[in-house]
Amino acid sequence: MSAIALVLRAMGHAVSGSDAVDGPVLDRLRAAGVAVGVGSDPARIDGVDAVAASTAVPADDPELAAARAAGIVVLRRAEALAAICAARPTIAVAGTHGKTTTTAMLALVLREAGLAPSFIVGGHVPGLGGGAAWDVDGDGCFVVEADESDGTFLELAAESAILTSVEPDHLEHWGSGEALAAAFTRFLANAERLRVVCADDPGARAAAAGLTCTTYGTADDADERIVDLALGSDGVAFTLVGDGHPPLDLEVPLPGVHNARNAAAAAAAALALGAVPDAIAPGLARVQVARRWEHRGEAAGVTFIDDYAHLPGEVAPALAAAKAGPWRRVVCAFQPHRSTRTQALAPQFGPVFADADVLAVTDIYLPAGQQPLPGVTGKLVVDAVLGTDPTRRVAWLPRRSDLLTFLTVELRPGDLCLTLGAGDLTSLPDEVRTALETRPPRR
């Protein structure tokens, strides 16, 4: 919602709003001239033309109730975003995972190419000055991250599309993996100008069957093919080979073959949208996204990295990248996300932690508006991991305080402490670093 607020403000609208808590997000909005407050206050809707709310806001929120009582239009987030998309040629980036990073990469490359993109990315991107911008004077395209969680990505009417992956998720909304896959097919079919699809992902390939697409990946039949792949602990390098451009030697400061694929998607789309080949490498070399392999400092010889990975298809490559690094051990702390997701995907988590030397699992993070399900806890992940390998070192630590104590005692010089999850575990590295810095020396 903050990204939409920033774009609407840049477009010239008067924008105000509220959030449950204060913090850096609201500070950025205030700096942009958005009037924001903390908590619900019905007086805020006086004089507004429309109110837009995320699905995390309950229907009985006082501001929403006051708006409806006053006859003010109340928009879902998707409706507000669709209205912005209608103002510019839009390329939407979708997929079960990889879409935030790919969206950021594409915006960076298009900006490097001088094509003046506007964008909304689902994360803070330092190289772009944030996660949202609207180029008032330019006529470039609008790059948007398209969220499939509640079906609203089908409302964006994007002329062009990137599909990174299709994996069962958000089944509480879709009901089945087949229904989700069918939605991705509709998403691609709606994009009549350009479709860019990952050739390495079976779900994405199936969704694109019968449609004219540009494919990318390590697959031999990919239109834009990744070759000479070199994986490192802090990045990945490869050559992108395709028709219509010379081979491109690319380096990305994010590790893992999954990030090579994300970069190839951004490069393929940027080239199709008119970027010159020489702009691809400089744009990708600057990519950084909050909570995507984010270095969070060191303490007592321990390195801390935080990553948003929370699905099985994201956790495995993140840990593979960690295992390829220079660290003595990979100590992973994982926070499952949503009860419905954990219940549906728990068996798939069994093998994906194989590259963690030590694994600590905490209880499920429940976003606003979701209730816990009886019998569904983070221990389902623990059981799945031990069911795959009974000898694996796994600790079930549902309470945050116990997890902090465990890591403070367990971590040794030379270790990597890797925090994974889409919830509030992102603040844990700072807490563990402080605890290590004050820990008495080991005898």
C-alpha positions as CSV (number, residue, x, y, z in Angstrom):
1,M,0.0,0.0,0.0
2,S,2.9,2.4,0.7
3,A,4.2,1.9,-2.9
4,I,0.7,2.8,-4.3
5,A,0.6,5.8,-2.0
6,L,4.0,7.0,-3.3
7,V,3.0,6.6,-7.0
8,L,-0.4,8.3,-6.5
9,R,1.4,11.2,-4.8
10,A,3.9,11.5,-7.7
11,M,1.0,11.5,-10.1
12,G,-0.2,14.6,-8.4
13,H,-2.9,13.3,-6.1
14,A,-3.4,14.4,-2.5
15,V,-2.8,11.2,-0.5
16,S,-3.3,10.3,3.1
17,G,-3.5,7.1,5.1
18,S,-2.8,5.1,8.2
19,D,-1.0,2.1,9.4
20,A,-1.1,0.0,12.6
21,V,2.5,1.0,13.7
22,D,4.9,3.8,13.0
23,G,8.3,3.2,11.4
24,P,10.6,3.7,8.4
25,V,7.8,3.1,5.9
26,L,5.7,5.9,7.3
27,D,8.8,8.1,7.5
28,R,9.3,7.6,3.7
29,L,5.7,8.5,3.0
30,R,5.9,11.7,5.1
31,A,9.0,12.7,3.3
32,A,7.1,12.3,0.0
33,G,4.3,14.6,1.2
34,V,1.8,11.8,2.2
35,A,-0.2,12.6,5.3
36,V,0.0,9.5,7.5
37,G,-0.9,8.5,11.0
38,V,-1.0,5.5,13.3
39,G,-4.2,3.7,14.1
40,S,-7.7,4.1,12.7
41,D,-9.4,7.5,12.9
42,P,-12.7,8.0,11.1
43,A,-11.9,11.7,10.8
44,R,-9.2,10.9,8.3
45,I,-11.7,10.2,5.6
46,D,-13.3,13.6,5.7
47,G,-13.1,15.2,2.2
48,V,-11.5,12.3,0.4
49,D,-12.7,11.1,-3.0
50,A,-11.8,7.4,-2.5
51,V,-10.4,5.0,0.1
52,A,-8.1,2.1,-0.9
53,A,-7.3,-0.7,1.6
54,S,-5.3,-3.8,1.6
55,T,-6.9,-7.2,2.3
56,A,-5.1,-7.2,5.7
57,V,-7.5,-4.4,6.9
58,P,-10.6,-5.9,8.5
59,A,-14.0,-5.0,7.0
60,D,-15.1,-3.4,10.3
61,D,-12.1,-1.0,10.4
62,P,-13.5,2.3,11.7
63,E,-12.1,4.3,8.7
64,L,-13.6,1.8,6.2
65,A,-16.9,1.8,8.0
66,A,-17.0,5.6,8.0
67,A,-16.2,5.8,4.3
68,R,-19.0,3.4,3.4
69,A,-21.4,5.3,5.6
70,A,-20.5,8.5,3.9
71,G,-20.9,7.0,0.4
72,I,-17.2,7.3,-0.4
73,V,-15.8,4.8,-2.9
74,V,-13.8,2.0,-1.2
75,L,-11.3,0.3,-3.5
76,R,-9.4,-2.9,-3.0
77,R,-5.6,-2.6,-3.4
78,A,-5.9,-4.4,-6.8
79,E,-8.4,-1.9,-8.1
80,A,-6.2,1.0,-7.1
81,L,-3.2,-0.7,-8.8
82,A,-5.2,-1.5,-11.9
83,A,-6.1,2.2,-12.3
84,I,-2.4,3.1,-12.2
85,C,-1.6,0.4,-14.7
86,A,-4.2,1.9,-17.1
87,A,-2.2,5.1,-17.2
88,R,0.9,3.5,-18.8
89,P,1.9,0.5,-20.9
90,T,2.4,-2.1,-18.2
91,I,4.7,-5.1,-17.8
92,A,3.7,-7.3,-14.9
93,V,6.0,-9.8,-13.2
94,A,4.3,-12.8,-11.6
95,G,5.3,-16.1,-10.2
96,T,5.2,-18.1,-7.0
97,H,8.7,-16.9,-6.2
98,G,11.3,-14.6,-7.7
99,K,9.0,-11.8,-8.7
100,T,10.2,-9.1,-6.3
101,T,13.8,-9.6,-7.3
102,T,13.0,-9.9,-11.0
103,T,10.8,-6.7,-10.9
104,A,13.7,-4.8,-9.3
105,M,16.2,-6.1,-11.8
106,L,14.0,-5.1,-14.8
107,A,13.4,-1.6,-13.4
108,L,17.1,-1.1,-12.9
109,V,18.0,-2.3,-16.4
110,L,15.3,-0.1,-18.0
111,R,16.5,2.9,-16.1
112,E,20.1,2.2,-17.0
113,A,19.0,2.0,-20.7
114,G,17.4,5.5,-20.4
115,L,13.9,4.2,-20.9
116,A,12.4,6.1,-17.9
117,P,10.4,3.3,-16.3
118,S,7.9,3.8,-13.5
119,F,7.6,0.9,-11.1
120,I,6.2,-0.7,-8.0
121,V,8.3,-3.4,-6.4
122,G,7.3,-5.4,-3.4
123,G,10.5,-4.5,-1.5
124,H,12.9,-1.6,-0.9
125,V,15.5,-1.4,-3.7
126,P,18.4,0.9,-2.8
127,G,19.6,1.3,-6.4
128,L,16.2,2.7,-7.3
129,G,15.8,4.9,-4.3
130,G,13.0,2.8,-2.9
131,G,10.3,0.4,-4.0
132,A,8.1,2.8,-6.1
133,A,8.5,5.7,-8.5
134,W,6.4,7.4,-11.2
135,D,8.2,9.2,-14.0
136,V,6.0,12.2,-14.5
137,D,7.8,13.6,-17.6
138,G,8.7,10.3,-19.3
139,D,6.6,8.0,-21.5
140,G,8.3,4.7,-20.4
141,C,6.5,1.6,-19.3
142,F,5.1,0.8,-15.8
143,V,6.9,-2.2,-14.2
144,V,4.7,-3.8,-11.5
145,E,5.0,-6.9,-9.3
146,A,1.8,-8.9,-9.7
147,D,0.5,-10.7,-6.7
148,E,-1.3,-14.0,-7.2
149,S,-2.3,-14.5,-3.6
150,D,-5.9,-13.4,-4.0
151,G,-6.4,-13.5,-7.7
152,T,-6.0,-9.8,-8.2
153,F,-3.1,-10.1,-10.6
154,L,-5.6,-11.0,-13.2
155,E,-7.2,-7.5,-13.0
156,L,-4.1,-5.5,-14.0
157,A,-4.6,-5.7,-17.8
158,A,-0.8,-5.8,-18.4
159,E,0.2,-5.7,-22.0
160,S,3.4,-7.6,-21.2
161,A,4.2,-10.3,-18.7
162,I,7.0,-12.2,-17.0
163,L,6.3,-15.6,-15.3
164,T,9.1,-16.9,-13.1
165,S,7.6,-20.0,-11.5
166,V,4.4,-21.8,-10.7
167,E,4.3,-23.8,-7.4
168,P,1.3,-24.7,-5.2
169,D,0.7,-21.8,-2.9
170,H,-2.2,-19.7,-1.5
171,L,-4.4,-22.7,-1.8
172,E,-6.8,-21.2,0.8
173,H,-7.8,-18.9,-2.0
174,W,-7.4,-21.1,-5.1
175,G,-8.6,-24.3,-3.7
176,S,-6.2,-26.4,-5.7
177,G,-2.9,-26.3,-7.5
178,E,-4.7,-26.8,-10.8
179,A,-6.8,-23.7,-10.2
180,L,-3.7,-21.7,-9.4
181,A,-2.0,-22.9,-12.6
182,A,-5.0,-22.1,-14.7
183,A,-4.9,-18.6,-13.3
184,F,-1.3,-18.1,-14.4
185,T,-2.3,-19.3,-17.9
186,R,-5.0,-16.6,-18.0
187,F,-2.4,-14.1,-16.7
188,L,-0.1,-14.9,-19.6
189,A,-2.9,-15.0,-22.2
190,N,-4.0,-11.5,-21.2
191,A,-0.5,-10.1,-22.1
192,E,-0.8,-9.7,-25.8
193,R,2.4,-7.7,-26.5
194,L,5.1,-9.8,-24.7
195,R,5.3,-13.0,-22.7
196,V,8.6,-14.0,-21.0
197,V,8.5,-17.4,-19.3
198,C,11.1,-19.5,-17.4
199,A,11.9,-22.6,-19.4
200,D,13.5,-24.3,-16.3
201,D,10.3,-24.3,-14.3
202,P,7.8,-27.1,-15.1
203,G,4.8,-25.2,-13.8
204,A,5.7,-22.1,-15.8
205,R,6.2,-24.1,-19.0
206,A,2.9,-25.8,-18.5
207,A,1.1,-22.5,-17.9
208,A,2.5,-21.1,-21.1
209,A,1.7,-24.2,-23.3
210,G,0.1,-23.1,-26.6
211,L,1.1,-19.4,-26.1
212,T,3.7,-17.5,-28.0
213,C,6.5,-16.8,-25.5
214,T,10.1,-15.9,-25.1
215,T,11.6,-18.4,-22.8
216,Y,14.8,-18.2,-20.6
217,G,16.9,-20.4,-18.4
218,T,19.5,-23.1,-18.5
219,A,17.3,-25.4,-20.6
220,D,18.8,-26.3,-24.0
221,D,15.7,-25.1,-25.8
222,A,15.4,-21.7,-24.0
223,D,15.3,-18.7,-26.3
224,E,17.5,-16.8,-23.9
225,R,20.0,-19.4,-22.6
226,I,22.1,-19.2,-19.5
227,V,25.6,-20.7,-20.1
228,D,29.0,-20.8,-18.4
229,L,27.3,-20.4,-15.0
230,A,29.6,-19.6,-12.1
231,L,28.2,-19.7,-8.6
232,G,29.7,-17.8,-5.7
233,S,28.8,-17.1,-2.1
234,D,28.0,-13.4,-2.8
235,G,26.9,-13.5,-6.4
236,V,26.4,-15.4,-9.7
237,A,28.0,-14.9,-13.1
238,F,26.9,-16.3,-16.5
239,T,26.6,-15.6,-20.2
240,L,23.2,-15.0,-21.8
241,V,23.0,-16.3,-25.3
242,G,20.1,-15.5,-27.6
243,D,19.1,-14.3,-31.1
244,G,19.2,-10.6,-31.9
245,H,22.0,-9.7,-29.5
246,P,25.7,-10.6,-28.9
247,P,26.4,-12.9,-25.9
248,L,26.1,-11.0,-22.7
249,D,28.5,-11.6,-19.8
250,L,26.5,-10.8,-16.7
251,E,27.2,-10.6,-13.0
252,V,24.6,-10.3,-10.3
253,P,25.5,-9.6,-6.6
254,L,23.0,-12.1,-5.4
255,P,24.0,-15.8,-5.2
256,G,22.3,-18.9,-6.6
257,V,21.1,-20.2,-9.9
258,H,17.7,-18.9,-9.1
259,N,19.0,-15.4,-9.3
260,A,20.7,-16.1,-12.6
261,R,17.3,-17.1,-13.8
262,N,15.7,-13.9,-12.4
263,A,18.4,-11.8,-14.1
264,A,17.9,-13.6,-17.4
265,A,14.1,-12.9,-17.2
266,A,14.8,-9.2,-16.6
267,A,17.4,-9.1,-19.5
268,A,15.1,-10.9,-21.9
269,A,12.2,-8.5,-21.1
270,A,14.3,-5.4,-21.2
271,L,15.8,-6.3,-24.6
272,A,12.3,-6.9,-26.0
273,L,11.2,-3.6,-24.6
274,G,13.9,-1.7,-26.4
275,A,16.9,-1.7,-24.0
276,V,20.3,-1.7,-25.7
277,P,22.4,-4.8,-24.9
278,D,25.1,-2.6,-23.3
279,A,22.7,-1.5,-20.6
280,I,22.0,-5.0,-19.3
281,A,25.1,-5.7,-17.4
282,P,25.5,-2.3,-15.6
283,G,21.8,-2.5,-14.5
284,L,22.0,-6.0,-13.1
285,A,25.3,-5.3,-11.3
286,R,23.6,-2.8,-9.1
287,V,20.7,-4.9,-7.9
288,Q,20.0,-5.1,-4.1
289,V,16.6,-5.8,-2.6
290,A,15.8,-5.7,1.1
291,R,15.5,-9.2,2.6
292,R,17.0,-10.8,-0.5
293,W,20.3,-12.2,0.6
294,E,20.7,-9.1,2.8
295,H,23.9,-9.0,4.7
296,R,23.1,-8.0,8.3
297,G,26.6,-7.6,9.8
298,E,29.0,-9.8,11.8
299,A,29.6,-10.4,15.5
300,A,32.0,-12.8,17.3
301,G,33.2,-14.2,14.0
302,V,29.6,-15.0,12.9
303,T,28.2,-13.7,9.6
304,F,24.5,-12.8,9.5
305,I,22.4,-12.9,6.3
306,D,18.6,-12.5,6.1
307,D,16.4,-13.7,3.3
308,Y,12.7,-13.7,2.5
309,A,12.7,-17.3,1.4
310,H,9.6,-19.1,2.9
311,L,8.4,-21.6,0.2
312,P,10.2,-24.9,-0.4
313,G,11.2,-23.7,-3.9
314,E,12.9,-20.7,-2.3
315,V,14.5,-22.3,0.8
316,A,16.4,-24.9,-1.1
317,P,18.3,-22.5,-3.4
318,A,19.0,-20.1,-0.6
319,L,20.6,-22.8,1.5
320,A,22.5,-24.2,-1.6
321,A,24.0,-20.7,-2.0
322,A,24.9,-20.6,1.7
323,K,26.5,-24.1,1.5
324,A,28.7,-22.9,-1.4
325,G,30.1,-20.1,0.7
326,P,33.2,-19.9,2.8
327,W,31.5,-20.6,6.2
328,R,32.4,-23.4,8.6
329,R,28.7,-24.2,9.2
330,V,25.4,-23.0,8.0
331,V,23.1,-22.4,11.0
332,C,19.6,-21.7,9.7
333,A,16.6,-20.2,11.6
334,F,13.3,-20.7,9.8
335,Q,9.9,-19.1,10.5
336,P,7.0,-20.8,8.7
337,H,4.5,-18.3,7.2
338,R,0.7,-18.7,7.4
339,S,-1.1,-21.7,8.9
340,T,-2.8,-22.6,5.7
341,R,0.5,-22.6,3.8
342,T,2.3,-24.6,6.4
343,Q,-0.5,-27.2,6.5
344,A,-0.5,-27.5,2.7
345,L,3.2,-27.5,2.1
346,A,4.7,-29.1,5.3
347,P,5.7,-32.4,3.5
348,Q,7.6,-30.6,0.8
349,F,9.8,-28.9,3.4
350,G,11.3,-32.3,4.4
351,P,14.2,-32.4,2.0
352,V,14.8,-28.7,1.4
353,F,16.9,-28.1,4.5
354,A,19.6,-30.6,3.5
355,D,22.3,-27.9,3.2
356,A,21.7,-26.6,6.7
357,D,24.2,-28.0,9.3
358,V,21.9,-26.8,12.1
359,L,18.2,-25.9,11.7
360,A,16.1,-24.1,14.2
361,V,12.4,-23.8,13.5
362,T,10.1,-21.3,15.3
363,D,6.3,-21.1,15.3
364,I,4.2,-19.9,12.4
365,Y,4.0,-16.2,11.6
366,L,0.4,-15.2,11.1
367,P,-0.2,-12.1,9.1
368,A,-3.0,-9.7,10.0
369,G,-6.4,-11.2,9.5
370,Q,-5.4,-14.9,9.6
371,Q,-6.3,-17.2,12.5
372,P,-4.3,-20.2,13.6
373,L,-5.6,-23.6,12.6
374,P,-6.0,-26.3,15.2
375,G,-3.0,-28.7,15.3
376,V,-1.1,-26.6,12.7
377,T,2.3,-25.3,14.1
378,G,5.8,-25.0,13.0
379,K,6.4,-28.5,14.3
380,L,4.9,-29.9,11.1
381,V,8.1,-28.6,9.4
382,V,10.3,-30.2,12.0
383,D,8.5,-33.5,11.6
384,A,8.8,-33.4,7.8
385,V,12.6,-32.7,8.1
386,L,13.2,-35.5,10.5
387,G,11.0,-37.8,8.5
388,T,13.3,-37.2,5.6
389,D,16.5,-37.5,7.6
390,P,16.2,-38.6,11.3
391,T,19.9,-37.7,11.9
392,R,19.5,-34.0,11.0
393,R,20.2,-31.5,13.8
394,V,16.8,-29.8,14.2
395,A,15.6,-27.7,17.1
396,W,11.9,-26.9,17.6
397,L,11.8,-23.5,19.4
398,P,8.3,-22.0,19.1
399,R,9.1,-19.1,21.4
400,R,11.2,-16.2,20.1
401,S,13.1,-15.9,23.4
402,D,14.1,-19.6,23.3
403,L,15.3,-19.2,19.7
404,L,17.4,-16.2,20.6
405,T,19.0,-18.2,23.5
406,F,19.6,-21.2,21.3
407,L,21.4,-19.2,18.6
408,T,23.5,-17.3,21.1
409,V,24.8,-20.5,22.6
410,E,25.1,-22.5,19.4
411,L,26.8,-20.1,17.1
412,R,30.6,-20.3,16.7
413,P,33.3,-18.2,14.9
414,G,33.2,-19.0,11.2
415,D,29.4,-19.8,11.1
416,L,26.8,-18.3,8.9
417,C,23.6,-17.5,10.7
418,L,20.9,-17.5,7.9
419,T,17.4,-16.3,8.9
420,L,14.7,-17.4,6.4
421,G,11.0,-16.4,6.4
422,A,8.5,-13.8,5.3
423,G,7.4,-12.7,8.8
424,D,9.0,-10.8,11.6
425,L,12.1,-13.0,11.9
426,T,14.0,-10.3,10.0
427,S,14.6,-8.5,13.3
428,L,16.3,-11.5,14.8
429,P,19.8,-11.0,13.4
430,D,20.2,-7.7,15.2
431,E,19.1,-9.3,18.5
432,V,21.5,-12.2,18.1
433,R,24.4,-9.9,17.1
434,T,23.8,-7.9,20.3
435,A,23.7,-11.0,22.4
436,L,26.9,-12.3,20.9
437,E,28.7,-9.1,21.4
438,T,27.8,-9.2,25.1
439,R,28.4,-12.9,25.6
440,P,31.2,-13.9,27.9
441,P,34.3,-15.3,26.1
442,R,34.2,-19.1,25.7
443,R,36.7,-21.0,27.8
